[in-house]
Amino acid sequence: MKKNILLKPLCCVLSAFILMLSFYSPVEAAEFPASWPQAPEIAEETGVLMEASTGQVLFDKGMDEIRYPASTTKIMTTLLILENIEDLSQTVTFTDVITPDLEPGNSTINAQVGEQLTVEQCLYAIMLASANEVCTQMAVYVAGSVENFVSMMNQRASQLGCQNTHFVNANGLPDPNHYTTAHDLALILAAAIQNEDFCRISGSATYTIPTTNMTSSPRNLENSNALINDSEYHYDGVIAGKTGHTEAAKNTLVTAAARDGMTLVCVVLRSDGENRFIDTVSLFDYGFENFHLSPVYWLNSEEPAGYVVLPKGVESNVLTVKDSDSGDTRTRTYSYQGVDLYSAQISLPVSFEQEADIPSSSFYQIRGWDYVLPGMGVILALNSIVEIVLIMVAIKENRKKKSARR
């Protein structure tokens, strides 16, 4: 009985070590492994293909080079509107703030001062018709002024990990201080597609705004993203996206597609002609045909610590794993052929009020001798402690018996 009392605290220590609460974050890819599938060439100046759930980059052509986003800016605009307005049936009355955006050559739905639309209708106008004046009006509706809304845009971009993005307006009209990168736009769309309303609106091929208080005819809107509408470039699995064009930015395109449990985000910037659609299709095919999501384990054998994108035919059991401690945080980095692909972090120390029922094999779930052997060392050390305690108890009991005989 006494042995069990002594063993229980030691088992609790081992369980606590195994079950530490954790959070996970992707490791930015700076290079690709030697056996990485050969990527296609693209005509655009910059581009990126990223897996949305992990943030793992599968293709990179100058993804961190600063470029003008044009109307792909409206992804952030729409995301902020959805994050700040729950009732999309609210009525928006257009004011004279829209007047500068109605100049000839601008993308508009020709909204009129005093006209009323619902928030949802405004969102369709933004994402399908790329209506600049609607972006400006909604910025004022949400934040009180365009300046306040732009501050929200820049703050949200920073929260999403964008390092080379700065907005000065809500619609993407040219400005030297309005810029981003392919990688940053991928991060923004990856966040936006987590919103069901965003995908529903952005992924629609067409939409009709009915007559309003100032129009007698409905407005028929058509998505300019050829991967979404019924065109020769239509791509099965596309869930959302946005086109853009200005003389300074040339053609831009940001699109997300989902197949076989994996969601990819593709961004191409500074494109000519139809190349943005051709190259996006090519990159999506490259991603879905050559890669898959593979689970990685750390804390237990049943629930993955996260997922990593690997070439098809390669599983996470071949990954090299390295642990490093800094303060109260332990970081585990998963690498493939010398290239870091993913990292997970846990906060230390963690206390538990009761012993958890965890399979003894869970500590070895990261397979490979490099990690089994250190794990065995920890277990053996704990066993040694138990044995020492048991020996001390036996010696003490033996002394008591000898004293009693005397």
C-alpha positions as a Markdown table, in Angstrom:
| # | Residue | x | y | z |
|---|---|---|---|---|
| 1 | Met | 0.0 | 0.0 | 0.0 |
| 2 | Lys | 2.8 | 2.4 | 0.9 |
| 3 | Lys | 4.5 | 1.6 | -2.4 |
| 4 | Asn | 1.4 | 2.7 | -4.3 |
| 5 | Ile | 1.2 | 5.9 | -2.4 |
| 6 | Leu | 4.8 | 6.7 | -3.4 |
| 7 | Leu | 4.3 | 5.7 | -7.0 |
| 8 | Lys | 1.2 | 7.8 | -7.6 |
| 9 | Pro | 3.0 | 11.3 | -7.3 |
| 10 | Leu | 5.7 | 10.1 | -9.6 |
| 11 | Cys | 3.2 | 8.9 | -12.2 |
| 12 | Cys | 1.5 | 12.2 | -12.0 |
| 13 | Val | 4.7 | 14.0 | -12.8 |
| 14 | Leu | 5.2 | 11.8 | -15.8 |
| 15 | Ser | 1.6 | 12.4 | -17.0 |
| 16 | Ala | 2.0 | 16.2 | -16.5 |
| 17 | Phe | 5.1 | 16.1 | -18.6 |
| 18 | Ile | 3.3 | 14.3 | -21.4 |
| 19 | Leu | 0.1 | 16.3 | -21.3 |
| 20 | Met | 1.3 | 19.9 | -21.3 |
| 21 | Leu | -1.2 | 22.3 | -22.9 |
| 22 | Ser | 0.0 | 23.7 | -26.2 |
| 23 | Phe | -0.5 | 26.0 | -29.1 |
| 24 | Tyr | 0.9 | 25.8 | -32.6 |
| 25 | Ser | 2.2 | 28.1 | -35.3 |
| 26 | Pro | 3.6 | 27.6 | -38.8 |
| 27 | Val | 7.3 | 28.1 | -39.6 |
| 28 | Glu | 7.8 | 30.4 | -42.6 |
| 29 | Ala | 9.4 | 28.5 | -45.4 |
| 30 | Ala | 12.6 | 30.1 | -46.7 |
| 31 | Glu | 13.6 | 27.2 | -49.0 |
| 32 | Phe | 12.3 | 23.9 | -50.2 |
| 33 | Pro | 13.6 | 20.4 | -49.6 |
| 34 | Ala | 15.8 | 18.8 | -52.3 |
| 35 | Ser | 13.1 | 16.3 | -53.3 |
| 36 | Trp | 10.3 | 18.9 | -53.4 |
| 37 | Pro | 8.1 | 18.4 | -56.5 |
| 38 | Gln | 9.1 | 20.6 | -59.5 |
| 39 | Ala | 6.9 | 23.7 | -59.6 |
| 40 | Pro | 5.6 | 25.2 | -62.8 |
| 41 | Glu | 6.9 | 28.5 | -64.1 |
| 42 | Ile | 4.5 | 31.5 | -63.9 |
| 43 | Ala | 4.5 | 34.7 | -66.0 |
| 44 | Glu | 3.7 | 37.1 | -63.1 |
| 45 | Glu | 6.4 | 39.1 | -61.3 |
| 46 | Thr | 5.5 | 37.6 | -57.9 |
| 47 | Gly | 3.3 | 34.8 | -56.7 |
| 48 | Val | 2.8 | 32.3 | -53.9 |
| 49 | Leu | 0.9 | 29.1 | -53.2 |
| 50 | Met | 0.1 | 28.5 | -49.5 |
| 51 | Glu | -1.8 | 25.9 | -47.6 |
| 52 | Ala | -4.4 | 27.9 | -45.7 |
| 53 | Ser | -4.7 | 25.9 | -42.4 |
| 54 | Thr | -0.9 | 25.7 | -41.7 |
| 55 | Gly | 0.4 | 28.7 | -43.5 |
| 56 | Gln | 2.9 | 26.5 | -45.2 |
| 57 | Val | 4.3 | 27.9 | -48.5 |
| 58 | Leu | 4.5 | 25.4 | -51.3 |
| 59 | Phe | 5.5 | 27.8 | -54.1 |
| 60 | Asp | 7.3 | 31.1 | -53.9 |
| 61 | Lys | 8.3 | 33.6 | -56.6 |
| 62 | Gly | 9.3 | 36.8 | -54.8 |
| 63 | Met | 6.4 | 36.4 | -52.4 |
| 64 | Asp | 7.7 | 39.1 | -50.0 |
| 65 | Glu | 8.4 | 41.7 | -52.7 |
| 66 | Ile | 6.2 | 44.8 | -52.3 |
| 67 | Arg | 3.6 | 45.3 | -55.0 |
| 68 | Tyr | 0.4 | 47.2 | -55.5 |
| 69 | Pro | -2.7 | 45.1 | -54.7 |
| 70 | Ala | -5.4 | 47.0 | -56.7 |
| 71 | Ser | -8.8 | 45.7 | -55.9 |
| 72 | Thr | -7.6 | 42.6 | -54.0 |
| 73 | Thr | -7.5 | 45.2 | -51.2 |
| 74 | Lys | -11.3 | 44.6 | -51.0 |
| 75 | Ile | -10.7 | 41.2 | -49.3 |
| 76 | Met | -9.6 | 43.0 | -46.2 |
| 77 | Thr | -12.4 | 45.5 | -46.5 |
| 78 | Thr | -15.0 | 42.8 | -46.7 |
| 79 | Leu | -13.4 | 40.8 | -43.9 |
| 80 | Leu | -13.6 | 43.8 | -41.6 |
| 81 | Ile | -17.2 | 44.6 | -42.5 |
| 82 | Leu | -18.2 | 41.0 | -41.7 |
| 83 | Glu | -16.2 | 41.1 | -38.4 |
| 84 | Asn | -17.9 | 44.3 | -37.3 |
| 85 | Ile | -21.5 | 43.9 | -38.5 |
| 86 | Glu | -23.5 | 40.8 | -37.5 |
| 87 | Asp | -26.9 | 41.8 | -39.1 |
| 88 | Leu | -26.3 | 42.0 | -42.9 |
| 89 | Ser | -29.8 | 43.2 | -43.4 |
| 90 | Gln | -29.0 | 46.6 | -42.0 |
| 91 | Thr | -29.7 | 49.5 | -44.3 |
| 92 | Val | -26.9 | 51.7 | -45.6 |
| 93 | Thr | -27.7 | 55.1 | -46.9 |
| 94 | Phe | -25.2 | 56.5 | -49.4 |
| 95 | Thr | -23.8 | 60.0 | -48.8 |
| 96 | Asp | -21.6 | 62.4 | -50.7 |
| 97 | Val | -18.4 | 60.7 | -49.5 |
| 98 | Ile | -18.8 | 58.4 | -52.6 |
| 99 | Thr | -18.6 | 61.3 | -55.1 |
| 100 | Pro | -14.8 | 61.1 | -55.8 |
| 101 | Asp | -15.1 | 57.4 | -56.5 |
| 102 | Leu | -17.7 | 57.9 | -59.2 |
| 103 | Glu | -15.2 | 59.4 | -61.7 |
| 104 | Pro | -15.2 | 57.8 | -65.2 |
| 105 | Gly | -13.0 | 54.7 | -65.4 |
| 106 | Asn | -13.5 | 53.6 | -61.8 |
| 107 | Ser | -15.3 | 50.4 | -61.0 |
| 108 | Thr | -18.7 | 51.3 | -59.6 |
| 109 | Ile | -22.3 | 50.2 | -59.4 |
| 110 | Asn | -23.2 | 53.9 | -60.0 |
| 111 | Ala | -24.7 | 54.3 | -56.5 |
| 112 | Gln | -26.4 | 57.6 | -55.9 |
| 113 | Val | -26.3 | 59.9 | -52.9 |
| 114 | Gly | -29.4 | 59.0 | -50.8 |
| 115 | Glu | -29.7 | 55.5 | -52.2 |
| 116 | Gln | -30.3 | 52.7 | -49.8 |
| 117 | Leu | -28.8 | 49.2 | -49.9 |
| 118 | Thr | -28.5 | 46.5 | -47.3 |
| 119 | Val | -25.1 | 45.6 | -46.0 |
| 120 | Glu | -25.3 | 42.2 | -47.8 |
| 121 | Gln | -26.0 | 43.9 | -51.1 |
| 122 | Cys | -23.1 | 46.2 | -50.5 |
| 123 | Leu | -20.8 | 43.2 | -49.9 |
| 124 | Tyr | -21.8 | 41.6 | -53.2 |
| 125 | Ala | -21.2 | 45.0 | -54.9 |
| 126 | Ile | -17.7 | 45.1 | -53.4 |
| 127 | Met | -16.7 | 41.5 | -54.1 |
| 128 | Leu | -18.4 | 40.9 | -57.5 |
| 129 | Ala | -18.6 | 44.3 | -59.1 |
| 130 | Ser | -15.5 | 45.7 | -57.3 |
| 131 | Ala | -17.5 | 48.9 | -56.6 |
| 132 | Asn | -15.1 | 51.5 | -55.2 |
| 133 | Glu | -17.7 | 53.9 | -54.0 |
| 134 | Val | -19.4 | 51.1 | -52.0 |
| 135 | Cys | -16.1 | 50.4 | -50.2 |
| 136 | Thr | -15.8 | 54.0 | -49.2 |
| 137 | Gln | -19.3 | 54.2 | -47.9 |
| 138 | Met | -19.0 | 51.0 | -45.9 |
| 139 | Ala | -15.7 | 52.2 | -44.4 |
| 140 | Val | -17.6 | 55.3 | -43.1 |
| 141 | Tyr | -20.5 | 53.1 | -42.0 |
| 142 | Val | -18.3 | 50.8 | -40.0 |
| 143 | Ala | -15.7 | 53.2 | -38.5 |
| 144 | Gly | -17.1 | 56.7 | -38.9 |
| 145 | Ser | -14.5 | 57.8 | -41.4 |
| 146 | Val | -12.3 | 56.3 | -44.1 |
| 147 | Glu | -9.2 | 57.2 | -42.0 |
| 148 | Asn | -10.5 | 55.2 | -39.0 |
| 149 | Phe | -11.4 | 52.2 | -41.2 |
| 150 | Val | -7.9 | 52.3 | -42.8 |
| 151 | Ser | -6.4 | 52.2 | -39.3 |
| 152 | Met | -8.5 | 49.1 | -38.6 |
| 153 | Met | -7.2 | 47.5 | -41.9 |
| 154 | Asn | -3.6 | 48.1 | -41.0 |
| 155 | Gln | -4.1 | 46.8 | -37.4 |
| 156 | Arg | -5.8 | 43.7 | -38.7 |
| 157 | Ala | -3.1 | 43.1 | -41.2 |
| 158 | Ser | -0.5 | 43.2 | -38.5 |
| 159 | Gln | -2.5 | 40.8 | -36.4 |
| 160 | Leu | -2.5 | 38.3 | -39.3 |
| 161 | Gly | 1.2 | 38.4 | -39.5 |
| 162 | Cys | 1.5 | 40.7 | -42.6 |
| 163 | Gln | 4.9 | 42.3 | -42.5 |
| 164 | Asn | 5.0 | 44.3 | -45.7 |
| 165 | Thr | 1.5 | 45.7 | -46.1 |
| 166 | His | 0.2 | 49.3 | -45.7 |
| 167 | Phe | -3.3 | 50.5 | -46.7 |
| 168 | Val | -4.4 | 54.1 | -47.2 |
| 169 | Asn | -7.9 | 53.4 | -48.6 |
| 170 | Ala | -10.6 | 50.7 | -48.6 |
| 171 | Asn | -10.8 | 50.1 | -52.3 |
| 172 | Gly | -7.3 | 49.7 | -53.6 |
| 173 | Leu | -7.1 | 52.8 | -55.9 |
| 174 | Pro | -3.5 | 53.7 | -56.7 |
| 175 | Asp | -1.4 | 55.4 | -54.0 |
| 176 | Pro | 2.4 | 55.1 | -53.4 |
| 177 | Asn | 1.7 | 54.3 | -49.8 |
| 178 | His | -0.8 | 51.6 | -50.5 |
| 179 | Tyr | 1.1 | 48.3 | -51.0 |
| 180 | Thr | 1.3 | 44.7 | -50.0 |
| 181 | Thr | 3.0 | 41.4 | -51.0 |
| 182 | Ala | 1.8 | 38.1 | -52.4 |
| 183 | His | 2.5 | 36.4 | -49.1 |
| 184 | Asp | 0.6 | 39.0 | -47.1 |
| 185 | Leu | -2.4 | 38.8 | -49.4 |
| 186 | Ala | -2.4 | 35.0 | -48.9 |
| 187 | Leu | -2.5 | 35.4 | -45.1 |
| 188 | Ile | -5.4 | 37.9 | -45.4 |
| 189 | Leu | -7.5 | 35.5 | -47.7 |
| 190 | Ala | -6.6 | 32.5 | -45.4 |
| 191 | Ala | -8.2 | 34.5 | -42.6 |
| 192 | Ala | -11.2 | 35.6 | -44.6 |
| 193 | Ile | -12.2 | 32.2 | -45.8 |
| 194 | Gln | -12.8 | 31.1 | -42.2 |
| 195 | Asn | -15.9 | 33.3 | -42.4 |
| 196 | Glu | -18.8 | 31.5 | -44.0 |
| 197 | Asp | -20.5 | 34.7 | -45.3 |
| 198 | Phe | -17.3 | 35.7 | -47.0 |
| 199 | Cys | -17.1 | 32.4 | -48.9 |
| 200 | Arg | -20.7 | 32.6 | -49.8 |
| 201 | Ile | -20.5 | 36.1 | -51.2 |
| 202 | Ser | -17.0 | 35.9 | -52.7 |
| 203 | Gly | -17.6 | 32.5 | -54.2 |
| 204 | Ser | -20.8 | 33.5 | -56.0 |
| 205 | Ala | -20.7 | 33.7 | -59.8 |
| 206 | Thr | -23.6 | 36.1 | -60.1 |
| 207 | Tyr | -25.9 | 38.2 | -57.9 |
| 208 | Thr | -28.8 | 40.6 | -58.5 |
| 209 | Ile | -29.3 | 43.8 | -56.5 |
| 210 | Pro | -33.1 | 44.5 | -56.8 |
| 211 | Thr | -34.6 | 47.9 | -57.4 |
| 212 | Thr | -33.9 | 50.4 | -54.7 |
| 213 | Asn | -35.4 | 53.7 | -53.5 |
| 214 | Met | -33.6 | 55.5 | -56.4 |
| 215 | Thr | -33.4 | 52.9 | -59.2 |
| 216 | Ser | -36.2 | 51.3 | -61.3 |
| 217 | Ser | -34.0 | 48.5 | -62.7 |
| 218 | Pro | -32.2 | 45.7 | -60.9 |
| 219 | Arg | -28.4 | 45.5 | -61.1 |
| 220 | Asn | -27.0 | 42.2 | -62.3 |
| 221 | Leu | -23.5 | 41.5 | -61.0 |
| 222 | Glu | -21.0 | 39.0 | -62.4 |
| 223 | Asn | -17.9 | 37.8 | -60.6 |
| 224 | Ser | -14.8 | 38.9 | -62.6 |
| 225 | Asn | -12.8 | 35.9 | -61.3 |
| 226 | Ala | -12.8 | 33.5 | -64.2 |
| 227 | Leu | -12.0 | 30.5 | -61.9 |
| 228 | Ile | -15.4 | 31.1 | -60.2 |
| 229 | Asn | -17.7 | 32.0 | -63.1 |
| 230 | Asp | -18.6 | 29.8 | -66.0 |
| 231 | Ser | -15.6 | 30.2 | -68.2 |
| 232 | Glu | -12.8 | 28.2 | -69.8 |
| 233 | Tyr | -10.8 | 28.7 | -66.6 |
| 234 | His | -13.5 | 27.5 | -64.2 |
| 235 | Tyr | -11.8 | 25.5 | -61.5 |
| 236 | Asp | -13.6 | 22.9 | -59.4 |
| 237 | Gly | -13.2 | 23.5 | -55.7 |
| 238 | Val | -12.7 | 27.3 | -55.8 |
| 239 | Ile | -14.4 | 28.8 | -52.7 |
| 240 | Ala | -13.5 | 32.4 | -52.8 |
| 241 | Gly | -11.3 | 35.0 | -54.5 |
| 242 | Lys | -10.9 | 38.5 | -55.8 |
| 243 | Thr | -9.5 | 40.1 | -59.0 |
| 244 | Gly | -7.8 | 43.5 | -59.3 |
| 245 | His | -6.5 | 45.8 | -62.0 |
| 246 | Thr | -4.9 | 49.2 | -62.2 |
| 247 | Glu | -2.3 | 50.5 | -64.5 |
| 248 | Ala | 0.2 | 50.6 | -61.7 |
| 249 | Ala | -0.6 | 47.1 | -60.4 |
| 250 | Lys | -1.5 | 45.5 | -63.7 |
| 251 | Asn | -3.7 | 42.4 | -63.2 |
| 252 | Thr | -3.8 | 40.8 | -59.8 |
| 253 | Leu | -5.6 | 37.7 | -58.5 |
| 254 | Val | -6.1 | 36.1 | -55.1 |
| 255 | Thr | -8.0 | 32.8 | -55.0 |
| 256 | Ala | -8.7 | 29.9 | -52.6 |
| 257 | Ala | -9.6 | 26.3 | -53.5 |
| 258 | Ala | -10.4 | 23.2 | -51.5 |
| 259 | Arg | -10.0 | 19.6 | -52.4 |
| 260 | Asp | -9.3 | 16.3 | -50.6 |
| 261 | Gly | -9.2 | 18.0 | -47.2 |
| 262 | Met | -6.7 | 20.6 | -48.2 |
| 263 | Thr | -7.3 | 24.3 | -48.8 |
| 264 | Leu | -4.8 | 26.2 | -51.0 |
| 265 | Val | -4.5 | 30.0 | -51.4 |
| 266 | Cys | -2.9 | 31.3 | -54.6 |
| 267 | Val | -1.8 | 34.8 | -55.2 |
| 268 | Val | -0.3 | 36.2 | -58.5 |
| 269 | Leu | 0.6 | 39.9 | -58.9 |
| 270 | Arg | 1.5 | 42.0 | -61.9 |
| 271 | Ser | 0.1 | 39.9 | -64.6 |
| 272 | Asp | -0.6 | 40.5 | -68.3 |
| 273 | Gly | -3.7 | 39.4 | -70.1 |
| 274 | Glu | -5.2 | 36.1 | -69.0 |
| 275 | Asn | -2.0 | 34.8 | -67.4 |
| 276 | Arg | -3.3 | 35.4 | -63.9 |
| 277 | Phe | -6.0 | 32.7 | -64.5 |
| 278 | Ile | -3.8 | 30.4 | -66.5 |
| 279 | Asp | -1.0 | 30.4 | -63.8 |
| 280 | Thr | -3.4 | 30.2 | -60.9 |
| 281 | Val | -4.9 | 27.0 | -62.4 |
| 282 | Ser | -1.4 | 25.7 | -63.0 |
| 283 | Leu | -0.4 | 26.3 | -59.4 |
| 284 | Phe | -3.6 | 24.8 | -58.0 |
| 285 | Asp | -3.0 | 21.7 | -60.1 |
| 286 | Tyr | 0.6 | 21.5 | -58.8 |
| 287 | Gly | -0.5 | 21.8 | -55.2 |
| 288 | Phe | -3.4 | 19.3 | -55.3 |
| 289 | Glu | -1.6 | 16.7 | -57.5 |
| 290 | Asn | 1.7 | 16.7 | -55.6 |
| 291 | Phe | 0.9 | 17.4 | -51.9 |
| 292 | His | -1.2 | 16.2 | -49.0 |
| 293 | Leu | -1.7 | 17.1 | -45.3 |
| 294 | Ser | 0.0 | 14.7 | -42.8 |
| 295 | Pro | -0.6 | 14.8 | -39.1 |
| 296 | Val | 2.2 | 15.3 | -36.6 |
| 297 | Tyr | 2.0 | 14.1 | -33.0 |
| 298 | Trp | 3.6 | 15.4 | -29.8 |
| 299 | Leu | 1.5 | 15.2 | -26.6 |
| 300 | Asn | -0.5 | 12.1 | -27.3 |
| 301 | Ser | -1.0 | 9.4 | -29.9 |
| 302 | Glu | -4.7 | 10.1 | -30.6 |
| 303 | Glu | -4.9 | 13.9 | -31.3 |
| 304 | Pro | -2.5 | 15.4 | -33.8 |
| 305 | Ala | -0.4 | 18.4 | -32.6 |
| 306 | Gly | -1.0 | 19.8 | -36.0 |
| 307 | Tyr | -0.5 | 19.1 | -39.7 |
| 308 | Val | 2.3 | 19.5 | -42.2 |
| 309 | Val | 2.1 | 19.6 | -46.0 |
| 310 | Leu | 4.3 | 16.9 | -47.5 |
| 311 | Pro | 4.8 | 15.4 | -51.0 |
| 312 | Lys | 2.3 | 12.6 | -51.7 |
| 313 | Gly | 3.8 | 9.3 | -50.6 |
| 314 | Val | 5.8 | 11.0 | -47.8 |
| 315 | Glu | 4.4 | 10.8 | -44.2 |
| 316 | Ser | 5.3 | 12.7 | -41.1 |
| 317 | Asn | 7.1 | 9.8 | -39.6 |
| 318 | Val | 10.2 | 10.7 | -41.6 |
| 319 | Leu | 10.4 | 14.2 | -40.2 |
| 320 | Thr | 13.3 | 15.3 | -38.1 |
| 321 | Val | 12.3 | 16.8 | -34.8 |
| 322 | Lys | 14.3 | 19.2 | -32.7 |
| 323 | Asp | 13.3 | 20.7 | -29.3 |
| 324 | Ser | 14.6 | 24.0 | -27.9 |
| 325 | Asp | 13.7 | 25.8 | -24.7 |
| 326 | Ser | 13.5 | 29.6 | -24.1 |
| 327 | Gly | 12.2 | 30.8 | -20.8 |
| 328 | Asp | 8.9 | 29.1 | -20.0 |
| 329 | Thr | 8.4 | 27.9 | -23.6 |
| 330 | Arg | 9.5 | 24.8 | -25.4 |
| 331 | Thr | 9.5 | 24.8 | -29.2 |
| 332 | Arg | 9.5 | 21.6 | -31.3 |
| 333 | Thr | 10.5 | 22.1 | -34.9 |
| 334 | Tyr | 9.6 | 19.5 | -37.6 |
| 335 | Ser | 12.0 | 19.4 | -40.6 |
| 336 | Tyr | 12.1 | 17.5 | -43.9 |
| 337 | Gln | 15.5 | 17.1 | -45.6 |
| 338 | Gly | 17.0 | 19.8 | -43.5 |
| 339 | Val | 14.2 | 22.4 | -44.2 |
| 340 | Asp | 12.0 | 23.5 | -41.3 |
| 341 | Leu | 8.3 | 23.0 | -42.2 |
| 342 | Tyr | 6.4 | 23.4 | -39.0 |
| 343 | Ser | 6.8 | 24.3 | -35.3 |
| 344 | Ala | 4.7 | 23.7 | -32.2 |
| 345 | Gln | 5.1 | 25.4 | -28.8 |
| 346 | Ile | 4.1 | 24.5 | -25.2 |
| 347 | Ser | 4.2 | 26.6 | -22.1 |
| 348 | Leu | 6.1 | 25.4 | -19.1 |
| 349 | Pro | 5.5 | 24.4 | -16.4 |
| 350 | Val | 2.0 | 22.8 | -16.2 |
| 351 | Ser | 0.4 | 21.4 | -13.1 |
| 352 | Phe | -2.3 | 18.8 | -13.0 |
| 353 | Glu | -4.7 | 18.1 | -10.1 |
| 354 | Gln | -5.2 | 14.5 | -11.0 |
| 355 | Glu | -3.4 | 11.8 | -13.0 |
| 356 | Ala | -4.6 | 11.5 | -16.6 |
| 357 | Asp | -5.1 | 8.2 | -18.3 |
| 358 | Ile | -2.6 | 8.4 | -21.2 |
| 359 | Pro | -1.2 | 5.5 | -23.2 |
| 360 | Ser | 2.5 | 4.9 | -22.3 |
| 361 | Ser | 3.4 | 5.0 | -26.0 |
| 362 | Ser | 2.2 | 8.5 | -26.5 |
| 363 | Phe | 5.5 | 10.0 | -25.7 |
| 364 | Tyr | 7.1 | 8.2 | -28.6 |
| 365 | Gln | 4.6 | 9.3 | -31.2 |
| 366 | Ile | 7.2 | 11.3 | -33.1 |
| 367 | Arg | 8.7 | 8.3 | -34.7 |
| 368 | Gly | 12.4 | 7.7 | -35.4 |
| 369 | Trp | 15.3 | 6.6 | -33.2 |
| 370 | Asp | 16.5 | 10.2 | -32.6 |
| 371 | Tyr | 13.3 | 10.8 | -30.5 |
| 372 | Val | 12.6 | 7.3 | -29.1 |
| 373 | Leu | 16.0 | 7.1 | -27.4 |
| 374 | Pro | 15.7 | 10.5 | -25.6 |
| 375 | Gly | 12.2 | 9.5 | -24.6 |
| 376 | Met | 13.5 | 6.2 | -23.2 |
| 377 | Gly | 16.1 | 8.1 | -21.3 |
| 378 | Val | 13.4 | 10.1 | -19.5 |
| 379 | Ile | 11.4 | 7.1 | -18.7 |
| 380 | Leu | 14.4 | 5.1 | -17.4 |
| 381 | Ala | 15.4 | 8.0 | -15.3 |
| 382 | Leu | 11.9 | 8.2 | -13.7 |
| 383 | Asn | 12.0 | 4.4 | -13.2 |
| 384 | Ser | 15.3 | 4.7 | -11.4 |
| 385 | Ile | 13.9 | 7.3 | -9.1 |
| 386 | Val | 11.0 | 4.9 | -8.3 |
| 387 | Glu | 13.5 | 2.1 | -7.6 |
| 388 | Ile | 15.6 | 4.3 | -5.3 |
| 389 | Val | 12.5 | 5.3 | -3.3 |
| 390 | Leu | 11.4 | 1.6 | -3.0 |
| 391 | Ile | 14.9 | 0.6 | -1.8 |
| 392 | Met | 14.8 | 3.4 | 0.8 |
| 393 | Val | 11.4 | 2.2 | 2.0 |
| 394 | Ala | 12.6 | -1.4 | 2.2 |
| 395 | Ile | 15.7 | -0.4 | 4.2 |
| 396 | Lys | 13.6 | 1.7 | 6.6 |
| 397 | Glu | 11.2 | -1.3 | 7.1 |
| 398 | Asn | 14.1 | -3.6 | 7.7 |
| 399 | Arg | 15.5 | -1.3 | 10.3 |
| 400 | Lys | 12.1 | -1.2 | 12.1 |
| 401 | Lys | 12.0 | -5.0 | 12.1 |
| 402 | Lys | 15.5 | -5.2 | 13.6 |
| 403 | Ser | 14.6 | -2.6 | 16.3 |
| 404 | Ala | 11.5 | -4.6 | 17.2 |
| 405 | Arg | 13.5 | -7.8 | 17.7 |
| 406 | Arg | 15.8 | -6.1 | 20.1 |
